[in-house]
Amino acid sequence: MTIELDLASDAPALPQPTAEPARASAADTPATQALDTPAFLRLFQLRGAQIMWFLGAGASRSAGIKTAGDMIWDFKQRLYRSQKKLPPSAITDIGEPAVQRKLQAHFDGLGGFPPAGSETEYSAYFEATYHAPRDRRSYLDELIARGKPSFGHHALALLMAEDLCRIVWTTNFDRTIEDASAERFVGTGRLVIADLKEPEKIRRAVDENRWPVYGKLHGDYHSDELKNTDAELRAQDAEMRRNLVDACRRAGLAVIGYSGRDASIMEAFTEALDEGRGFPGGLFWFKRSQDAPYPAVTELIGRARALGIDAHIVEAESFDELFSDLLRFLPQTADKLAGLGGAARPRLSTTKPRPVGSAVPAIRMNALAVTSRPALCRIVDCKIGGDKEIEEAIAKAGVDIIAHRIRDGVLAFGRDTDVRKVFEPYEIKAFDQHPLSSRRLVKEGGERALVRDALFRAIATRPGLAHERRRGRVRLVPLAGAVPASVFNNDKAKPVDRVSGLVPQTSIAWSEACGLRVDYRLDQLWLLVEPTLSVALDDETPDDVVEITREFVRERRARRHNRLANAMLDGWISLIVGREPSARLKTFNIADGIDAEFEILRTSAFSGIAKT
């Protein structure tokens, strides 16, 4: 048996609350050389006001608004059900790979529709579903009205307020930027908004140095000139495009959440190259690490670099994560991050850390906020069974991946070649991406198990630590000689004289250890750090040795309260996160598959009486 002392009572856990389509791959050649996010952050600190932002649909996904890829499948299922005269219950999960294959086979058989992944797919299916412009507008009205500004939109509004963002362009119809800036500026008068109805407003604002400016290239979704089909895009307002081209000749541009599927926009970017005179602040195209950009994007970046323009493809996992990194890094915004609109969590009050000796008590918890987690994983549709069979298949293949079964298939992190090697013997039918939504992390299931295992593996990459699973529990143990007792001791408390050894009068080994758990509470993923004392006893250990060992454990834990328990918690947190305010950890540190990356805050949660 195993005795594991749980000191969570001295460091209480978090309390219970009250009742896009495939793209062509491109090699990372010098013409399309990638720039990493840290390098962009340093660059932006110097050039901030010289760089405009261009937002695509991906920048609004976390605001609850569907991307073009999401809408394409919605159009397909509406067309299919109407043709087959089926009720909504006939297609319950449009994201299921088997459903998507069935829908695509239907339209491929009909003919007359573009192939899956075509750049004309969105407009063709939208026009086929709703032929009248007013019906398309009604569809978008209903879809977009549910969207609320995400963290990234509030962050962009803060950059506007700090004069670090003067011009923003978008092809989106939603009002997330307008709503976020209205909250930041306490009104709607500061932001200059121009759409297809009033394109001249941008030119006047730029000439008069009135910032910030927001250009909506495809028209505000309330606009009478809403444009959504290929024919309409080709006739897109010439003055609006001219404003974009002229602006790109005077400033740099950062593009995020945009695929590059609109030929008219890409033509404008190409024209703005202006034989190397365009984009004086640089051209930066952000993409997720697991995606390959459209050929039109790599061609644009390649041409720009050939002309001597500072142009790069930059990897960033999401719009919100990039702007979180940006605000944390910039001296003008770092101290404003905590109070940013859209960052507050329900049922949590924003408060400042209390000074030592404060009369209002606070209870420190052993919960560390996981502020960033993977948004996607791989999903494999094959004939393998449950988790036990999956574990056996991974062991047989001799590869290093993390995988769990859900109803729709097997979710996995790891190199794509390794994932395929494990599941190819089980007749792979589909090999796709799967979004990891917050609502599926609330309860125990395949998604939560996958994220939890990936987080634990990422933590185990920290120096001096080993990751063990014993009888359903996961814990960290210090490697022999790698963690000194001083890690857990400070000027006010010295709970540890050593981190491992033998129980006196026995040959039983003991070690300090740290149990790990995850929970999803208050709309937040938390890592629960539980200092423990681990002593391994097998079933044949004599009773007198068991009793001596138990007494040793009781004595060692008896004095660990208050300051001593606090010092133990500090020690384990420093081993996991380090001494910086937060740590970014990767599970595999790979580029040829889907990796899991997390950011963990060093400051643990606490509870107390909030002053109102």
N, C-alpha and C positions, 0 to 999 in steps of 0.2 A: 504494500500500500504506500501511498505518498501523503505526507503531511505538508500542507501549504498554508502558512499563516497569512491571513488576509488582514491588512491594516487599514482597509477602506473605512472602518469606523472612525479612525483618527483623521482621515481625509475624505469626507463624505462624497459619495457619488452624486451626480446630477439628479435632483429630485424629480419625481413624476409630475407631469403637468395636471392641472385640473381638467374635471370633466368638461445631302444633295446628289444628284445623279453621278454616275461614274465619269471620271475625267481621264483624258489621255495622260499617260505618265511622261515625265520629262526628267532627263538626267540633270544633275546639279553641275552643269558646265560653267566655265567662267562667264559665259554670256548671261546666265541666270543665277549667278552665285547668291546663296542665301546669306542673310544677315541674322544674327541671333538677337533675341529680345533685349538682353543687357546692353548690347552695343547700340540698339535703337534708343534706349532710355538715355544713355549718355549723350547721344547725338541730339535728341529732342530737347534736352536741357539747354542746349546752345541755340537751337533753331526754332523752338516752339512756335513763336508768332509767325515764322516764315513757312510753316507747314499747314496746309488745309487738310481737312478730313473728308473722305468719301465713304458713305455708309451704304451697304447693300442689305438685303433681307436678313442675312445671317446676324446682323447687329441688332435685330429686333426679335429674334427667336426667344431669348430669355425673358422678353417682355410679354410673352404669351401669344405672339403673332406668328402665323404660319409662314414658312419660307416658300419660295416658288416651287421647290421640290415637294414640299408637303401638299401644296395646292394642286399640283399635277395629279397626285394619287387621289385626291378628293374629287377632282374633275372626272377621272377615269371611273371611280366607283359610282358617281352620280349618273354618268352616261350609261354604264353597264346596267345599273339597276333599272333605269328608265326603259332601256331596250328590252330587258328581260321581265319587266313589270314585277320587280321584287321589292319587298319592304326593307327599311333600314336594318332590321335585325338579320337580314341575309348576309351582311358583311359587318362583322362586329369589331374587327381589328385590322384597319387598313395598313398598319405597319407590319403585319405578319408576312414574312417572305413568301409563304405558300399562296396567300391571297394575292400578293402583287404579281406573282408568276401567272396566276390564273387570269387576272385582269389584262396583263400585257399580252398573253397568248390570244385573248379574245380580239384585241385591237390589231394585233399583227395579222390575224386571220382576216379581219374585215378589209384591211388595206386602206389607203388614203390618209393614214396618220403617220407622223414622223416616227422613226425608231426610238426606242428608249435611250435617254441620254442626249438626244439631239438638242441643239441650241434653240430650235423652233418649237420644242415640245410644249412649253408653257402656253404660248399664245395660241397654238393650234387647238389644244384641248380646251382652253378657256373660251375661245370663240365658238367651238363646237357645242359646249355645254350651255352657254348663254350668248345668243347671237346679237342681242340688243345691248348697246352701251349702258343704258340705264339699269338693265338687269345685272350687268357686270359690276356696276357701281353699287348696287344694293348688296350684292354678295360681299364686296369688300367692306362696305359700311358695317355689316353685321360681324364680319371677321375681325376687323381692326378696332371696333369700339371696345372690345374686351381687353385690349392691350394696355398695360400700365408701364411707365418708365422703369427700366431696370437700373441696376447699379451703374452700368456703363453710361447710360444716358445722363444720369445725375452727375457722374464724373466729368463728362464732356461739358455739361453746363458750368461746372466749377472751373474748368479750364477757360471757358469763355469769360467768366467773371474775373479771372486772374490775367486776362489778356494773353493767354497762351494758346488760344484758338480763336481765330478771327472769322474764318469762312468754313462752313460745312456744306457739302453737297450730298444728295441722296437720290436714289431711285425709288424709295419707299413711299407709301401713301399714308402711313400712320402719323400720329401726332405726338409721339413719345418725346422728341426733342423739344417741341413747343411746350409740352406740359412740364418737362424737367426744368427748362429755362425760366418758365413763368414762376415756378416755385423758388428757384435760385434768385431771380431778380425781383421777386414779389410783384409780379405784373407781367403783362404781355407787350408792353411798349418798347422794351429795350432791344429785343431780337427782331432784326429785319428779315422778313420772310418773303421770298419770291417764288412763284410757280409759273406754270405755262400761261396763266391768266395775266400776270403782271411781271414779265421777265425784266422789264426796264428797271425795276426796283434795285436789283443787284448792282447794275452799273452805276446808278446814282449813289448808292450807299458806299461803294468802293471809291468813287471819285471824291466823296465828301468825308472819307475816313470814318464812317459810322459803323462800328462793330458791336456785336457779332452779326454775321450775315448767314442766312440759311437758304440754300437753293434747292428746290424740289423739281428735279428734271422731268419726271413723268407726271407732274401735276399732283397737287394735294388731293386726297381722296374725296374731299367735298367739292372739288372743282368741276365746273361744267365741261371743261376740256379734258376730262380724264381719258388717258390713253393706255390701251392694254393689248393691242394686237400688232402683228408684224406690220401690216399696212399703216397703222396709226403711228408706230414707232418710226417708220421710214419718213413720215411727214412731221416728225417731232419739231417743235417750234425752233426755227433757225436761230432766233435771237438768243434763246436760252442756251443752246449749244455753243453759240459764239461767245457768250459770257464765260462758259466753262473753259473754252480754249484760251481765251485772253487771260483768265485768272491763272491757268496752268503755266502760262508764259512768264508770269510775274512771281510765282511762289511754288513751293514744293507741294507734294500731295501724298497722303497716306490713305490707302484703300483697305477697308476691312469689311468682312461679311458680304463681299460682292464677288460673284463668280466670273463676271466678264462675258455673260451670255448675250448682252445687247450689242449688236453690231454698231448701232449709231453712237453709243458711248465710247466703244473701243476706237472707232474712227476719229472721234474728237480727241481722245488721248494721243492717238498717233499724230494727228495734225499738230497738237501742242508740242511735240518733240522739237519742231521748228529747227531742224538741222543742228540740234545740240544746244540751242538757245533756250529751250523750254525747261520747266521744272528746276529753276535755279536753287531751290531748297531741297531737291532730291525727289525721287519717286519710290515709294515703299508699298509693296503689295503684300498684305498679310494673308496667310493661309494656315489651316490647321496642319499639324505634322503628318497626319495620316492621309491627307488629300494631296493629289497632284493637280496643279492648276490647268485650266483650259489652255490649249495650244495658243490661242490669241493672246493670253496673258504672258506666257513665256516668250512669245515673239515680240511683244511690246517691250518687255524688260530687256531682252537681248538687243533690240534696236537702240534703246535708250543708252545702254552701256557702250555700245559700239560708237555712239555719237559723243561719248564723254560725259554723259549725265550720271550722277550718283544714284543709280537705280538698283533696287534689291528686292528679292522675295524674302519675307520675314515670317518665321513660324511663331504663331500664337494660338493657344488652344481655344480661346473664345474672346469675344468683345469685352465682356465684363472682367475677365482675368487680366487682359492687357491693360485696361484702364486702372485696375486695382494696382498693378505693378507701377504704372506711370505715376499715379498720385502718391504712392508710398515713396517713390524715389525723388520726386521734385521737391526742393526746399520750400517752394511757394504753397504746396498743397499737403505736405506730409502730416502737418499737425491738424489738418481739417478733415482727414480721412474718416475718423471715428464718427463725426457728426454729420456725415454726408447723407442726404436724403436718399431713401431706397435701401440704406444699409441697416437701418434699425430693424430689429426682429420683434414680432408680436409677443406681447406679455413680458418683454424685457425693457427695463428702464435704462436710459443712458445716464451714467454717472461717472464722476472723476474718482480715481483711486484716493482712498482716505489716508491722511497723514498718520504716522505712528502716534499712538496715544489718543486717537480720536475717541470721543465718547460714544459714538454709534458703533456697535459691534458688527463685525462681518465674519461670515463663516467661509473659509477657503474650501474649495472643492478640488477633487482630483480629476476634473474634466478639462481637457484642452480642446479648443475650437479648431476644427479642420475647416479652414476658410476656403480651400480650393481642393477639388477632387476631380477625377476623370469624368468627362461628360459622355464618352462613347466607349464601347468595347466591341470586340468581334463577336458575331453570332454565326453558328454553324448549324445548318439543318441536316441532320444525318440520323442513322438508325441506332445509335448507341443508347444504352439505358440510362440509369441514374448516376449519382455522384460516385458510388462505389466502383461501377464499371468504368467511369471516366478516369478515376485515380489509377486503376489497373492499366488502362490504355496508355496513360501518360508514362507510367513506369516502364511499360513494355517498349514504348518508342524511345525512351531514354532522352527526353528533351525537358526543357525547363519552361513550363507554362503554368498558368492558373486558370482553372475552368470549373464551371458549375452548370448544372442542368436547370432549365426552366421549361415551361410548356412549349414555347416556340422553337426551342433548339438549345444548343450549348453555348454559353457565354464564356469568353476567354480573353485573357491578356497574354501577350507574348509575341514572338516573331511569327509572321504569317507562315513561313515555311515549316516551323515547328508545329503550329496548330494544324496545318494540313497533314503533316506526317502522322499526328495522333489519330485523326478522324477519317482519313482516306479509306482505311479498311472497313468503315461503316457507311459507305456509299454517300458521300457528300452531295446533297441536292442544291444547296445554296451556301454561299460564303459572303457575308455582308456585314454591315455595321449595325449596332444596336444602341439607341440612346439610353442612358442611365438616368432616369428621372427621379426627382426627390421623393415622389409619392411611393415609389417602390422600395425606398430605403427605410421607410417607417417601420415595417414589419419584417420579420425574418423570412427570407426567401433567397432565390438564386442570385438576384442582383445584389442584395445586401451582403450575402456570403462572399461574392466575388470581390466587392469593394473592400470588405473587411480583410480578407486574406491578402489582397494586394497592398493594403496599408500596412499590415503587420510585416510583410516581406520587405517593404520599403524601409521601415524602421530598423529591421535587422541588418540593413546595410551600413548602419552607423558604426563607427570604430569601437572595438572592444566588446561588442555584444553578440550573443547567439540567440537564435529564435527557436523555441521548442514548443511542441504540442504534446500534451500529456493528458489522457483521459478527458478529452473535450475542452481542455483549457489551454490557452496560449500564453506564454510568458517569455520574458527576456531574462537571460542570466549572463553575468559578466564572464568573459573568457579568462582563463587562468592567467593571473598576473597582469591583465590588461587594464583593470579598473582599481585604482588605489582607494583606500578608505577615505582619503581626504576629499573625494568627490562628494561625500555625504555629510561632511563636517564643515562647520563654519565657526565664526567667533563666538556665537551665542549658544551653539548646541553641537555636541559631538556624540551622535547616537551610535557610531560604528567604530570599533577598534580594528576590525578586519572584515573582509567581504566574504570569506569562505574559510573552511577548515574542517576539522574532525570533531565530532561530539566527544567531550571528555569521557574517558573510561571506555570508549567504544572505537570501532573502526568505521563508523557511519559518517559519511561526508555530508556537510551542510553548505548552503550558499544563500546569500542575499539574492532575491529575484524580484521581478516586477510583472504582475499579471496585466494583460492587455484586454480590453473590451471596447466595442464601439456601440454607440447608441445614436438614434436620430430623434432629437427632442427640440421643441421650440423652433422648428424650421431650420435646424442646424445639425450637421454631423459632428459628433464629439468622440474624442479618444479618451477613454477612461484608464488612468494610470494607477495601478493598485500595488503599492509596495508589499511584498510578501517575503516569507522565509521558507525556503524549500529544503526538505530533508527526505531523501529517498530510502524507504525501508521495503524490503521484499517480504513476501508472505512467510518466509522461513526464519525471519529474524526472531530470536528468543524474546519472550515476554519481558524479561528484566531489562534487556537492551532497549526495547520499545518504550518502557516506562522512563528510563534514563533520558532517552532522546526527547520524549514529550516534555519532561521537566525542563530540559535545556531550552526547548522552544518557548515554553511559558515564561521562563526567566528572561530570555532575550527580548521578548515582546512586551513584557509587563511595564517597562518604563518608557515606551515609545508613545507619548502623548504630547499634545501641544507643540512646544518648540522642537522636540526631537522628531516627532512625526512630520512637522513642517520641513525640517532639514532633509529628511529622507525623501520626501516628495520633490524638493528642490533638486536633490542629487539625480534622481531618475529623470526628471524633466531636462536637466542639463545634458544628460547622456543621450536623450532622444532628440531634443531640439537644438541643443547647443546654447551658446550665450547670446546669440542675436535675437531680436524680437520675434523672429519666425524662422522656420526652416522649410525649404522645398526639397522633397524627397521623391525619387523615382524608383519604381519597383524593379525594372529590368535595365533601364538606361539604353534603350534600343532605338533605332530609327527605321527598321524594316518590318514594322508591325504596329500594333497598338499597345502603347505603354500606359502605365498608370502613374500619374504625378499628383502629389498632394502638397498642400502648404499647411503647416501646423503652427499655431501661435504658442509662444513660450508662456505667456501669462495665463494662469489657470482661471477658471470661472470662480466667482464668489457670490454669495447671497447676503443680503442685509436689508435694513429698512431704508427704502428710498424716500428721500425728502421730496415732497410735492409742493 
